[in-house]
Amino acid sequence: LCEQQLSKQAHYDFGLRNILSVLRTMGSSKRENPDKSEPFLVMRTLRDMNMSKYIAEDVPLFLSLIDDIFPGIKADKAVFPEVEAA
């Protein structure tokens, strides 16, 4: 869906490598947050892993797609203290 609706950019990756990366991150996130629902973690992972890749013009459309796919689910940005400290 993103590939069809977002602008065409050379650095956008919607292939299997990106899907595998998202799945690995979701698994790690689920292990760290066993009390959180899977739809919540899927939405947050997809959002957090892709937002930095998109140009400013595509961000509102991407967030709209996320809201349509996961209605009613709102999540704060994931926090990575080790990365932020570096």
KABEL-V454621 format. One line per field, one symbol per residue. ss: DSSP state (2 for helix, 1 for strand, 0 for the rest). psi: psi as a letter, one per 20 degrees, with the letter a starting at -180 (. if undefined). burial: b if it has 24 or more other ideal C-beta (glycine too) atoms within 12 Angstrom, else e. A space follows every 50 residues. Layout:
ss: ???
psi: ???
burial: ???
This chain:
ss: 02222000000000022222222222222222000002222222222222 222002222222222222200000000000222220
psi: gghhhrqoqhipokahgggggggghggghhhhmiiqqghghgggggghih gihqqhhighgghggghhhmpippqqpqpnhgghh.
burial: ebeeebeeeeeeeeeeeeeeebeebbeebeeeeeeeeeebbbbbbbbbbb eebbeeebeeebbebbeeeeeeeebeebeeeeeeee
